[in-house]
């Protein structure tokens, strides 16, 4: 699993991707034909909270995605959070992300 880092990659993914939403997390997904590692990016708006809150959520999402790395099939994923995520703990975010991954058609195990 590799990280998305270029602004152009984020913009392309938002334009061409298909959105799957949960209560606190939404994932934009584009399937790639070529085999290779999944590309994962995180988008956490300032509406979620200050830098401390946004970074805490980002760390939790990275840990969740690392623990479910096998679930991320070849493709690009943009994981965005809603402002309601600032009050969610690790396990709530994990359950929400697992349900969104099931909607996409991959299982996080």
Secondary structure as UniProt FT lines:
FT   STRAND          2..3
FT   HELIX           7..16
FT   STRAND          18..21
FT   STRAND          25..31
FT   STRAND          39..43
FT   TURN            46..47
FT   HELIX           51..67
FT   HELIX           69..71
FT   STRAND          75..81
FT   HELIX           83..87
FT   HELIX           90..104
//
